Amino acid sequence: MAEAYVYDAVRTPRGRGKKDGSLHEVPAVRLGAKVLEAIRDRNGLDTGTVDDIIFG
């Protein structure tokens, strides 16, 4: 069995998906990128050592 690690957990910003919502123009990929940046920055993570990422 391969080794697995839970490195950290970060919540994406919350907003309404409606036309007047604060995040309605932000693509999901951009929200995911912000999560990954936060994990990297908070933990001094060397992203070159990461093989897989699972969002859930």
Steps between C-alpha positions, in 0.01 A plus 500: 500500500630846413560754773248780533514820700245763591715808496249771577141607447385833358151628435422687182328837533123474521259704295173479318493351154238748387565790263528739794720263705851604598667206324273448200771606253782299661567168322526185714856445374601839640350416840691172499822679411453732799462198729822346369686830534384531861619149585835565335551834673380396847722195511806596297418207274739402223245439226755297305456217752122471447384208286122520533237731640146397586230758554194395690 
